Amino acid sequence: MTKVVGMSYTINDTGARKSTLYVMPEFDDYYNDSEGKRGSVGHKVETIYVGEYDVTNLKPGMVIEVSYGKAVSTRNGIYQPIQKIDVVSNSKQQT
């Protein structure tokens, strides 16, 4: 699960809307060890390119869970398409 903190989009020449989500996932357990040699504070921030996936119902502050499809090799590298985005918590930020 991850919290949406921002969104951006562009509309290409064919009129398709391409979107990117800016999210704050929790730090994985790997970042903190019991021996005190590794730790984390604050927030981890990532971007998720969602392409033409419809994210018009998402707002900053919502907690989401992203499900990915099978990884596909392309000439630009490996791409893992988004299958589904579920809203886990609907508490939107007030701006």
GIMORA-V466094 format. One line per field, one symbol per residue. ss: DSSP state (A for helix, B for strand, O for the rest). psi: psi as a letter, one per 30 degrees, with the letter a starting at -180 (. if undefined). A space follows every 10 residues. Layout:
ss = ???
psi = ???
//
This chain:
ss = OBBBBBBBBB BOOOOOBBBB BBBBBOOOAA AOOOOOOOOO OOOOOBBBBB BOOOOOOOOO OOBBBBBBBB BBBBOOBBBB BBBBBBBBBO OOOOO
psi = klkkflklll kaffgkkklk kkljllklfe fklffgfklk lbkkklkjjf bgkjgffklk fkklkkklak kkklfgakkj kkekjkjekg jkkk.
//
